[in-house]
Amino acid sequence: MALATNKILLENAASNSAGAYFQAVTYTVLPSATTTIDAGVFLVVAGASNVTVEAAVSAGSYSTILASGVGGVIISDGTNVRFKNFVGTTGVPVVLEINEGAAASGTYA
């Protein structure tokens, strides 16, 4: 996570390809449940209307930091930030993670 924002940007590198800045990450949040967000830096794209992002403010107490259907940047320690689904249908938020060093498949000029 410490090197998450120190990247060489490659012109025209598409998401989820070698050398890309972003990688898509899939989180499935079951009805009326929570899912902890892995450690890292993430871009949450506005989308899932039934999922919020919460952060622990004290032991066992969480506050909403991103409302449902709203996008933003999330920095997670892997323990204290989570998605919360507040309705009876499964939520799948659209999440892009900063590529933290996936192996490159070639040489770039």
Backbone atoms as SQL, in Angstrom:
CREATE TABLE atoms (id INTEGER PRIMARY KEY, chain TEXT, resi INTEGER, resn TEXT, atom TEXT, x REAL, y REAL, z REAL);
INSERT INTO atoms VALUES
  (1, 'A', 1, 'MET', 'N', 0.812, -1.178, 0.000),
  (2, 'A', 1, 'MET', 'CA', 0.000, 0.000, 0.000),
  (3, 'A', 1, 'MET', 'C', 0.865, 1.254, 0.000),
  (4, 'A', 2, 'ALA', 'N', 2.037, 1.200, 0.560),
  (5, 'A', 2, 'ALA', 'CA', 2.882, 2.387, 0.642),
  (6, 'A', 2, 'ALA', 'C', 3.286, 2.901, -0.731),
  (7, 'A', 3, 'LEU', 'N', 3.383, 2.020, -1.702),
  (8, 'A', 3, 'LEU', 'CA', 3.786, 2.431, -3.044),
  (9, 'A', 3, 'LEU', 'C', 2.595, 2.583, -3.994),
  (10, 'A', 4, 'ALA', 'N', 1.400, 2.602, -3.455),
  (11, 'A', 4, 'ALA', 'CA', 0.202, 2.581, -4.287),
  (12, 'A', 4, 'ALA', 'C', 0.109, 3.743, -5.249),
  (13, 'A', 5, 'THR', 'N', 0.618, 4.896, -4.889),
  (14, 'A', 5, 'THR', 'CA', 0.468, 6.048, -5.773),
  (15, 'A', 5, 'THR', 'C', 1.742, 6.398, -6.525),
  (16, 'A', 6, 'ASN', 'N', 2.805, 5.654, -6.325),
  (17, 'A', 6, 'ASN', 'CA', 4.062, 5.879, -7.045),
  (18, 'A', 6, 'ASN', 'C', 4.110, 4.973, -8.266),
  (19, 'A', 7, 'LYS', 'N', 3.568, 5.442, -9.364),
  (20, 'A', 7, 'LYS', 'CA', 3.477, 4.608, -10.565),
  (21, 'A', 7, 'LYS', 'C', 3.979, 5.364, -11.781),
  (22, 'A', 8, 'ILE', 'N', 4.527, 4.635, -12.721),
  (23, 'A', 8, 'ILE', 'CA', 4.861, 5.187, -14.024),
  (24, 'A', 8, 'ILE', 'C', 3.612, 5.040, -14.872),
  (25, 'A', 9, 'LEU', 'N', 3.119, 6.133, -15.394),
  (26, 'A', 9, 'LEU', 'CA', 1.902, 6.089, -16.199),
  (27, 'A', 9, 'LEU', 'C', 2.252, 5.804, -17.654),
  (28, 'A', 10, 'LEU', 'N', 1.573, 4.852, -18.239),
  (29, 'A', 10, 'LEU', 'CA', 1.794, 4.483, -19.626),
  (30, 'A', 10, 'LEU', 'C', 0.664, 5.029, -20.480),
  (31, 'A', 11, 'GLU', 'N', 1.020, 5.700, -21.541),
  (32, 'A', 11, 'GLU', 'CA', 0.020, 6.254, -22.437),
  (33, 'A', 11, 'GLU', 'C', -0.829, 5.144, -23.034),
  (34, 'A', 12, 'ASN', 'N', -2.126, 5.338, -23.057),
  (35, 'A', 12, 'ASN', 'CA', -3.094, 4.419, -23.667),
  (36, 'A', 12, 'ASN', 'C', -3.176, 3.050, -23.012),
  (37, 'A', 13, 'ALA', 'N', -2.726, 2.899, -21.769),
  (38, 'A', 13, 'ALA', 'CA', -2.866, 1.618, -21.074),
  (39, 'A', 13, 'ALA', 'C', -4.287, 1.513, -20.531),
  (40, 'A', 14, 'ALA', 'N', -5.028, 0.511, -20.969),
  (41, 'A', 14, 'ALA', 'CA', -6.416, 0.329, -20.532),
  (42, 'A', 14, 'ALA', 'C', -6.457, -0.365, -19.177),
  (43, 'A', 15, 'SER', 'N', -7.528, -0.114, -18.425),
  (44, 'A', 15, 'SER', 'CA', -7.703, -0.782, -17.133),
  (45, 'A', 15, 'SER', 'C', -7.598, -2.287, -17.298),
  (46, 'A', 16, 'ASN', 'N', -7.043, -2.934, -16.291),
  (47, 'A', 16, 'ASN', 'CA', -6.879, -4.393, -16.248),
  (48, 'A', 16, 'ASN', 'C', -5.911, -4.942, -17.282),
  (49, 'A', 17, 'SER', 'N', -5.021, -4.120, -17.800),
  (50, 'A', 17, 'SER', 'CA', -3.999, -4.620, -18.711),
  (51, 'A', 17, 'SER', 'C', -2.632, -4.386, -18.070),
  (52, 'A', 18, 'ALA', 'N', -1.621, -5.059, -18.586),
  (53, 'A', 18, 'ALA', 'CA', -0.273, -4.870, -18.050),
  (54, 'A', 18, 'ALA', 'C', 0.096, -3.398, -18.168),
  (55, 'A', 19, 'GLY', 'N', 0.603, -2.824, -17.103),
  (56, 'A', 19, 'GLY', 'CA', 1.004, -1.423, -17.110),
  (57, 'A', 19, 'GLY', 'C', -0.126, -0.459, -16.812),
  (58, 'A', 20, 'ALA', 'N', -1.324, -0.951, -16.612),
  (59, 'A', 20, 'ALA', 'CA', -2.458, -0.072, -16.337),
  (60, 'A', 20, 'ALA', 'C', -2.350, 0.524, -14.940),
  (61, 'A', 21, 'TYR', 'N', -2.904, 1.708, -14.775),
  (62, 'A', 21, 'TYR', 'CA', -2.917, 2.353, -13.463),
  (63, 'A', 21, 'TYR', 'C', -3.999, 1.736, -12.583),
  (64, 'A', 22, 'PHE', 'N', -5.141, 1.386, -13.188),
  (65, 'A', 22, 'PHE', 'CA', -6.246, 0.808, -12.434),
  (66, 'A', 22, 'PHE', 'C', -6.461, -0.662, -12.755),
  (67, 'A', 23, 'GLN', 'N', -6.903, -1.417, -11.756),
  (68, 'A', 23, 'GLN', 'CA', -7.346, -2.793, -11.909),
  (69, 'A', 23, 'GLN', 'C', -8.733, -2.869, -11.297),
  (70, 'A', 24, 'ALA', 'N', -9.667, -3.509, -11.995),
  (71, 'A', 24, 'ALA', 'CA', -11.003, -3.694, -11.428),
  (72, 'A', 24, 'ALA', 'C', -10.938, -4.749, -10.328),
  (73, 'A', 25, 'VAL', 'N', -11.662, -4.498, -9.250),
  (74, 'A', 25, 'VAL', 'CA', -11.744, -5.425, -8.125),
  (75, 'A', 25, 'VAL', 'C', -13.223, -5.703, -7.892),
  (76, 'A', 26, 'THR', 'N', -13.570, -6.967, -7.681),
  (77, 'A', 26, 'THR', 'CA', -14.965, -7.320, -7.470),
  (78, 'A', 26, 'THR', 'C', -15.233, -7.585, -5.996),
  (79, 'A', 27, 'TYR', 'N', -16.215, -6.883, -5.471),
  (80, 'A', 27, 'TYR', 'CA', -16.713, -7.119, -4.120),
  (81, 'A', 27, 'TYR', 'C', -18.195, -7.457, -4.238),
  (82, 'A', 28, 'THR', 'N', -18.614, -8.522, -3.591),
  (83, 'A', 28, 'THR', 'CA', -20.032, -8.876, -3.541),
  (84, 'A', 28, 'THR', 'C', -20.485, -8.698, -2.098),
  (85, 'A', 29, 'VAL', 'N', -21.509, -7.854, -1.926),
  (86, 'A', 29, 'VAL', 'CA', -21.999, -7.564, -0.583),
  (87, 'A', 29, 'VAL', 'C', -23.390, -8.181, -0.461),
  (88, 'A', 30, 'LEU', 'N', -23.484, -9.219, 0.339),
  (89, 'A', 30, 'LEU', 'CA', -24.744, -9.951, 0.492),
  (90, 'A', 30, 'LEU', 'C', -25.813, -9.080, 1.151),
  (91, 'A', 31, 'PRO', 'N', -27.072, -9.432, 0.966),
  (92, 'A', 31, 'PRO', 'CA', -28.162, -8.647, 1.547),
  (93, 'A', 31, 'PRO', 'C', -27.999, -8.440, 3.054),
  (94, 'A', 32, 'SER', 'N', -28.180, -7.208, 3.488),
  (95, 'A', 32, 'SER', 'CA', -28.124, -6.833, 4.909),
  (96, 'A', 32, 'SER', 'C', -26.835, -7.288, 5.592),
  (97, 'A', 33, 'ALA', 'N', -25.710, -7.237, 4.866),
  (98, 'A', 33, 'ALA', 'CA', -24.426, -7.686, 5.405),
  (99, 'A', 33, 'ALA', 'C', -23.346, -6.634, 5.140),
  (100, 'A', 34, 'THR', 'N', -22.140, -6.909, 5.647),
  (101, 'A', 34, 'THR', 'CA', -20.992, -6.042, 5.398),
  (102, 'A', 34, 'THR', 'C', -19.851, -6.859, 4.802),
  (103, 'A', 35, 'THR', 'N', -18.967, -6.188, 4.068),
  (104, 'A', 35, 'THR', 'CA', -17.771, -6.807, 3.491),
  (105, 'A', 35, 'THR', 'C', -16.606, -5.856, 3.700),
  (106, 'A', 36, 'THR', 'N', -15.549, -6.319, 4.362),
  (107, 'A', 36, 'THR', 'CA', -14.370, -5.496, 4.625),
  (108, 'A', 36, 'THR', 'C', -13.618, -5.234, 3.320),
  (109, 'A', 37, 'ILE', 'N', -13.169, -3.993, 3.148),
  (110, 'A', 37, 'ILE', 'CA', -12.402, -3.606, 1.959),
  (111, 'A', 37, 'ILE', 'C', -10.933, -3.890, 2.230),
  (112, 'A', 38, 'ASP', 'N', -10.270, -4.558, 1.287),
  (113, 'A', 38, 'ASP', 'CA', -8.852, -4.891, 1.427),
  (114, 'A', 38, 'ASP', 'C', -8.014, -3.628, 1.624),
  (115, 'A', 39, 'ALA', 'N', -6.801, -3.803, 2.139),
  (116, 'A', 39, 'ALA', 'CA', -5.884, -2.678, 2.285),
  (117, 'A', 39, 'ALA', 'C', -5.491, -2.160, 0.917),
  (118, 'A', 40, 'GLY', 'N', -5.498, -0.854, 0.758),
  (119, 'A', 40, 'GLY', 'CA', -5.107, -0.245, -0.504),
  (120, 'A', 40, 'GLY', 'C', -5.829, 1.050, -0.761),
  (121, 'A', 41, 'VAL', 'N', -5.595, 1.582, -1.958),
  (122, 'A', 41, 'VAL', 'CA', -6.235, 2.809, -2.411),
  (123, 'A', 41, 'VAL', 'C', -7.188, 2.441, -3.533),
  (124, 'A', 42, 'PHE', 'N', -8.444, 2.864, -3.424),
  (125, 'A', 42, 'PHE', 'CA', -9.481, 2.459, -4.357),
  (126, 'A', 42, 'PHE', 'C', -10.273, 3.657, -4.864),
  (127, 'A', 43, 'LEU', 'N', -10.779, 3.533, -6.076),
  (128, 'A', 43, 'LEU', 'CA', -11.719, 4.484, -6.638),
  (129, 'A', 43, 'LEU', 'C', -13.045, 3.754, -6.750),
  (130, 'A', 44, 'VAL', 'N', -14.030, 4.215, -5.977),
  (131, 'A', 44, 'VAL', 'CA', -15.360, 3.605, -6.018),
  (132, 'A', 44, 'VAL', 'C', -16.185, 4.428, -6.994),
  (133, 'A', 45, 'VAL', 'N', -16.679, 3.769, -8.037),
  (134, 'A', 45, 'VAL', 'CA', -17.472, 4.435, -9.061),
  (135, 'A', 45, 'VAL', 'C', -18.924, 4.459, -8.606),
  (136, 'A', 46, 'ALA', 'N', -19.589, 5.590, -8.786),
  (137, 'A', 46, 'ALA', 'CA', -21.000, 5.685, -8.404),
  (138, 'A', 46, 'ALA', 'C', -21.764, 4.555, -9.069),
  (139, 'A', 47, 'GLY', 'N', -22.580, 3.884, -8.317),
  (140, 'A', 47, 'GLY', 'CA', -23.291, 2.754, -8.891),
  (141, 'A', 47, 'GLY', 'C', -24.235, 2.096, -7.927),
  (142, 'A', 48, 'ALA', 'N', -23.775, 1.083, -7.233),
  (143, 'A', 48, 'ALA', 'CA', -24.633, 0.261, -6.377),
  (144, 'A', 48, 'ALA', 'C', -25.486, 1.126, -5.451),
  (145, 'A', 49, 'SER', 'N', -26.778, 1.133, -5.708),
  (146, 'A', 49, 'SER', 'CA', -27.663, 2.020, -4.959),
  (147, 'A', 49, 'SER', 'C', -28.034, 1.476, -3.587),
  (148, 'A', 50, 'ASN', 'N', -27.588, 0.265, -3.267),
  (149, 'A', 50, 'ASN', 'CA', -27.921, -0.317, -1.971),
  (150, 'A', 50, 'ASN', 'C', -26.689, -0.545, -1.094),
  (151, 'A', 51, 'VAL', 'N', -25.543, 0.036, -1.470),
  (152, 'A', 51, 'VAL', 'CA', -24.302, -0.203, -0.733),
  (153, 'A', 51, 'VAL', 'C', -23.675, 1.131, -0.330),
  (154, 'A', 52, 'THR', 'N', -23.320, 1.256, 0.948),
  (155, 'A', 52, 'THR', 'CA', -22.593, 2.420, 1.448),
  (156, 'A', 52, 'THR', 'C', -21.180, 1.993, 1.826),
  (157, 'A', 53, 'VAL', 'N', -20.299, 2.976, 2.044),
  (158, 'A', 53, 'VAL', 'CA', -18.958, 2.708, 2.560),
  (159, 'A', 53, 'VAL', 'C', -18.894, 3.302, 3.955),
  (160, 'A', 54, 'GLU', 'N', -18.416, 2.496, 4.901),
  (161, 'A', 54, 'GLU', 'CA', -18.328, 2.923, 6.295),
  (162, 'A', 54, 'GLU', 'C', -16.897, 2.784, 6.803),
  (163, 'A', 55, 'ALA', 'N', -16.553, 3.613, 7.778),
  (164, 'A', 55, 'ALA', 'CA', -15.250, 3.522, 8.447),
  (165, 'A', 55, 'ALA', 'C', -15.471, 3.440, 9.949),
  (166, 'A', 56, 'ALA', 'N', -14.628, 2.653, 10.614),
  (167, 'A', 56, 'ALA', 'CA', -14.713, 2.529, 12.070),
  (168, 'A', 56, 'ALA', 'C', -14.248, 3.829, 12.707),
  (169, 'A', 57, 'VAL', 'N', -15.070, 4.361, 13.585),
  (170, 'A', 57, 'VAL', 'CA', -14.709, 5.599, 14.290),
  (171, 'A', 57, 'VAL', 'C', -14.298, 5.310, 15.727),
  (172, 'A', 58, 'SER', 'N', -14.695, 4.160, 16.232),
  (173, 'A', 58, 'SER', 'CA', -14.260, 3.659, 17.535),
  (174, 'A', 58, 'SER', 'C', -14.609, 2.174, 17.562),
  (175, 'A', 59, 'ALA', 'N', -14.194, 1.482, 18.583),
  (176, 'A', 59, 'ALA', 'CA', -14.408, 0.033, 18.659),
  (177, 'A', 59, 'ALA', 'C', -15.888, -0.310, 18.452),
  (178, 'A', 60, 'GLY', 'N', -16.175, -1.005, 17.360),
  (179, 'A', 60, 'GLY', 'CA', -17.532, -1.461, 17.087),
  (180, 'A', 60, 'GLY', 'C', -18.494, -0.413, 16.566),
  (181, 'A', 61, 'SER', 'N', -18.026, 0.806, 16.350),
  (182, 'A', 61, 'SER', 'CA', -18.897, 1.882, 15.878),
  (183, 'A', 61, 'SER', 'C', -18.427, 2.378, 14.510),
  (184, 'A', 62, 'TYR', 'N', -19.325, 2.367, 13.523),
  (185, 'A', 62, 'TYR', 'CA', -19.003, 2.772, 12.158),
  (186, 'A', 62, 'TYR', 'C', -19.830, 3.981, 11.754),
  (187, 'A', 63, 'SER', 'N', -19.251, 4.825, 10.890),
  (188, 'A', 63, 'SER', 'CA', -19.962, 5.960, 10.310),
  (189, 'A', 63, 'SER', 'C', -19.860, 5.871, 8.788),
  (190, 'A', 64, 'THR', 'N', -20.899, 6.304, 8.106),
  (191, 'A', 64, 'THR', 'CA', -20.914, 6.298, 6.644),
  (192, 'A', 64, 'THR', 'C', -19.987, 7.381, 6.117),
  (193, 'A', 65, 'ILE', 'N', -19.094, 7.000, 5.199),
  (194, 'A', 65, 'ILE', 'CA', -18.203, 7.982, 4.576),
  (195, 'A', 65, 'ILE', 'C', -18.534, 8.187, 3.103),
  (196, 'A', 66, 'LEU', 'N', -19.217, 7.222, 2.473),
  (197, 'A', 66, 'LEU', 'CA', -19.749, 7.381, 1.117),
  (198, 'A', 66, 'LEU', 'C', -21.170, 6.840, 1.111),
  (199, 'A', 67, 'ALA', 'N', -22.103, 7.675, 0.724),
  (200, 'A', 67, 'ALA', 'CA', -23.495, 7.250, 0.651),
  (201, 'A', 67, 'ALA', 'C', -23.703, 6.306, -0.527),
  (202, 'A', 68, 'SER', 'N', -24.821, 5.624, -0.551),
  (203, 'A', 68, 'SER', 'CA', -25.126, 4.717, -1.657),
  (204, 'A', 68, 'SER', 'C', -25.256, 5.505, -2.956),
  (205, 'A', 69, 'GLY', 'N', -24.772, 4.922, -4.036),
  (206, 'A', 69, 'GLY', 'CA', -24.857, 5.551, -5.344),
  (207, 'A', 69, 'GLY', 'C', -23.871, 6.681, -5.560),
  (208, 'A', 70, 'VAL', 'N', -22.934, 6.882, -4.616),
  (209, 'A', 70, 'VAL', 'CA', -21.953, 7.969, -4.703),
  (210, 'A', 70, 'VAL', 'C', -20.566, 7.372, -4.859),
  (211, 'A', 71, 'GLY', 'N', -19.746, 7.969, -5.701),
  (212, 'A', 71, 'GLY', 'CA', -18.380, 7.502, -5.888),
  (213, 'A', 71, 'GLY', 'C', -17.394, 8.326, -5.088),
  (214, 'A', 72, 'GLY', 'N', -16.164, 7.837, -4.971),
  (215, 'A', 72, 'GLY', 'CA', -15.124, 8.572, -4.265),
  (216, 'A', 72, 'GLY', 'C', -13.869, 7.744, -4.112),
  (217, 'A', 73, 'VAL', 'N', -12.870, 8.320, -3.477),
  (218, 'A', 73, 'VAL', 'CA', -11.599, 7.650, -3.221),
  (219, 'A', 73, 'VAL', 'C', -11.633, 7.055, -1.818),
  (220, 'A', 74, 'ILE', 'N', -11.214, 5.806, -1.702),
  (221, 'A', 74, 'ILE', 'CA', -11.170, 5.108, -0.426),
  (222, 'A', 74, 'ILE', 'C', -9.734, 4.686, -0.153),
  (223, 'A', 75, 'ILE', 'N', -9.259, 4.962, 1.040),
  (224, 'A', 75, 'ILE', 'CA', -7.971, 4.446, 1.507),
  (225, 'A', 75, 'ILE', 'C', -8.296, 3.532, 2.672),
  (226, 'A', 76, 'SER', 'N', -7.979, 2.251, 2.503),
  (227, 'A', 76, 'SER', 'CA', -8.359, 1.259, 3.505),
  (228, 'A', 76, 'SER', 'C', -7.134, 0.598, 4.120),
  (229, 'A', 77, 'ASP', 'N', -7.231, 0.329, 5.412),
  (230, 'A', 77, 'ASP', 'CA', -6.166, -0.402, 6.112),
  (231, 'A', 77, 'ASP', 'C', -6.426, -1.904, 6.111),
  (232, 'A', 78, 'GLY', 'N', -7.542, -2.324, 5.506),
  (233, 'A', 78, 'GLY', 'CA', -7.869, -3.745, 5.434),
  (234, 'A', 78, 'GLY', 'C', -8.660, -4.257, 6.617),
  (235, 'A', 79, 'THR', 'N', -8.979, -3.386, 7.562),
  (236, 'A', 79, 'THR', 'CA', -9.700, -3.796, 8.766),
  (237, 'A', 79, 'THR', 'C', -10.868, -2.885, 9.104),
  (238, 'A', 80, 'ASN', 'N', -10.670, -1.584, 8.983),
  (239, 'A', 80, 'ASN', 'CA', -11.623, -0.614, 9.516),
  (240, 'A', 80, 'ASN', 'C', -12.485, 0.098, 8.480),
  (241, 'A', 81, 'VAL', 'N', -12.466, -0.346, 7.241),
  (242, 'A', 81, 'VAL', 'CA', -13.296, 0.237, 6.193),
  (243, 'A', 81, 'VAL', 'C', -14.068, -0.896, 5.538),
  (244, 'A', 82, 'ARG', 'N', -15.369, -0.675, 5.329),
  (245, 'A', 82, 'ARG', 'CA', -16.193, -1.762, 4.811),
  (246, 'A', 82, 'ARG', 'C', -17.334, -1.237, 3.932),
  (247, 'A', 83, 'PHE', 'N', -17.843, -2.137, 3.082),
  (248, 'A', 83, 'PHE', 'CA', -19.085, -1.896, 2.366),
  (249, 'A', 83, 'PHE', 'C', -20.219, -2.404, 3.241),
  (250, 'A', 84, 'LYS', 'N', -21.333, -1.705, 3.241),
  (251, 'A', 84, 'LYS', 'CA', -22.516, -2.157, 3.978),
  (252, 'A', 84, 'LYS', 'C', -23.712, -2.145, 3.034),
  (253, 'A', 85, 'ASN', 'N', -24.365, -3.302, 2.940),
  (254, 'A', 85, 'ASN', 'CA', -25.576, -3.443, 2.139),
  (255, 'A', 85, 'ASN', 'C', -26.752, -3.307, 3.092),
  (256, 'A', 86, 'PHE', 'N', -27.629, -2.361, 2.819),
  (257, 'A', 86, 'PHE', 'CA', -28.706, -2.098, 3.768),
  (258, 'A', 86, 'PHE', 'C', -30.076, -2.548, 3.278),
  (259, 'A', 87, 'VAL', 'N', -30.118, -3.334, 2.200),
  (260, 'A', 87, 'VAL', 'CA', -31.400, -3.853, 1.708),
  (261, 'A', 87, 'VAL', 'C', -31.303, -5.353, 1.447),
  (262, 'A', 88, 'GLY', 'N', -32.383, -5.913, 0.944),
  (263, 'A', 88, 'GLY', 'CA', -32.478, -7.360, 0.775),
  (264, 'A', 88, 'GLY', 'C', -32.000, -7.920, -0.544),
  (265, 'A', 89, 'THR', 'N', -31.247, -7.146, -1.333),
  (266, 'A', 89, 'THR', 'CA', -30.697, -7.675, -2.581),
  (267, 'A', 89, 'THR', 'C', -29.182, -7.544, -2.567),
  (268, 'A', 90, 'THR', 'N', -28.493, -8.447, -3.238),
  (269, 'A', 90, 'THR', 'CA', -27.032, -8.436, -3.283),
  (270, 'A', 90, 'THR', 'C', -26.534, -7.176, -3.987),
  (271, 'A', 91, 'GLY', 'N', -25.494, -6.564, -3.442),
  (272, 'A', 91, 'GLY', 'CA', -24.898, -5.379, -4.045),
  (273, 'A', 91, 'GLY', 'C', -23.518, -5.680, -4.580),
  (274, 'A', 92, 'VAL', 'N', -23.206, -5.114, -5.746),
  (275, 'A', 92, 'VAL', 'CA', -21.886, -5.295, -6.345),
  (276, 'A', 92, 'VAL', 'C', -21.363, -3.915, -6.756),
  (277, 'A', 93, 'PRO', 'N', -20.665, -3.220, -5.846),
  (278, 'A', 93, 'PRO', 'CA', -20.135, -1.906, -6.192),
  (279, 'A', 93, 'PRO', 'C', -19.025, -2.012, -7.228),
  (280, 'A', 94, 'VAL', 'N', -18.894, -0.978, -8.061),
  (281, 'A', 94, 'VAL', 'CA', -17.825, -0.937, -9.073),
  (282, 'A', 94, 'VAL', 'C', -16.609, -0.298, -8.416),
  (283, 'A', 95, 'VAL', 'N', -15.517, -1.068, -8.342),
  (284, 'A', 95, 'VAL', 'CA', -14.328, -0.626, -7.614),
  (285, 'A', 95, 'VAL', 'C', -13.098, -0.773, -8.501),
  (286, 'A', 96, 'LEU', 'N', -12.295, 0.291, -8.573),
  (287, 'A', 96, 'LEU', 'CA', -11.012, 0.241, -9.269),
  (288, 'A', 96, 'LEU', 'C', -9.914, 0.407, -8.242),
  (289, 'A', 97, 'GLU', 'N', -8.930, -0.497, -8.285),
  (290, 'A', 97, 'GLU', 'CA', -7.800, -0.442, -7.360),
  (291, 'A', 97, 'GLU', 'C', -6.594, 0.075, -8.116),
  (292, 'A', 98, 'ILE', 'N', -5.784, 0.896, -7.448),
  (293, 'A', 98, 'ILE', 'CA', -4.538, 1.314, -8.067),
  (294, 'A', 98, 'ILE', 'C', -3.641, 0.091, -8.152),
  (295, 'A', 99, 'ASN', 'N', -3.141, -0.196, -9.346),
  (296, 'A', 99, 'ASN', 'CA', -2.305, -1.357, -9.606),
  (297, 'A', 99, 'ASN', 'C', -1.081, -1.293, -8.699),
  (298, 'A', 100, 'GLU', 'N', -0.979, -2.261, -7.799),
  (299, 'A', 100, 'GLU', 'CA', 0.118, -2.255, -6.820),
  (300, 'A', 100, 'GLU', 'C', 1.271, -3.162, -7.206),
  (301, 'A', 101, 'GLY', 'N', 1.516, -3.259, -8.495),
  (302, 'A', 101, 'GLY', 'CA', 2.702, -3.980, -8.912),
  (303, 'A', 101, 'GLY', 'C', 2.444, -5.289, -9.597),
  (304, 'A', 102, 'ALA', 'N', 1.336, -5.418, -10.312),
  (305, 'A', 102, 'ALA', 'CA', 1.097, -6.636, -11.081),
  (306, 'A', 102, 'ALA', 'C', 2.240, -6.788, -12.084),
  (307, 'A', 103, 'ALA', 'N', 2.661, -8.000, -12.294),
  (308, 'A', 103, 'ALA', 'CA', 3.772, -8.265, -13.194),
  (309, 'A', 103, 'ALA', 'C', 3.481, -7.746, -14.596),
  (310, 'A', 104, 'ALA', 'N', 4.451, -7.056, -15.163),
  (311, 'A', 104, 'ALA', 'CA', 4.316, -6.573, -16.535),
  (312, 'A', 104, 'ALA', 'C', 4.576, -7.722, -17.494),
  (313, 'A', 105, 'SER', 'N', 3.826, -7.746, -18.589),
  (314, 'A', 105, 'SER', 'CA', 3.976, -8.849, -19.543),
  (315, 'A', 105, 'SER', 'C', 4.919, -8.508, -20.691),
  (316, 'A', 106, 'GLY', 'N', 5.508, -7.322, -20.658),
  (317, 'A', 106, 'GLY', 'CA', 6.403, -6.955, -21.762),
  (318, 'A', 106, 'GLY', 'C', 7.185, -5.698, -21.435),
  (319, 'A', 107, 'THR', 'N', 7.944, -5.255, -22.410),
  (320, 'A', 107, 'THR', 'CA', 8.744, -4.036, -22.275),
  (321, 'A', 107, 'THR', 'C', 8.018, -2.897, -22.948),
  (322, 'A', 108, 'TYR', 'N', 8.038, -1.745, -22.340),
  (323, 'A', 108, 'TYR', 'CA', 7.311, -0.586, -22.880),
  (324, 'A', 108, 'TYR', 'C', 8.308, 0.474, -23.333),
  (325, 'A', 109, 'ALA', 'N', 8.062, 1.006, -24.495),
  (326, 'A', 109, 'ALA', 'CA', 8.965, 2.030, -25.041),
  (327, 'A', 109, 'ALA', 'C', 8.301, 3.391, -24.984);
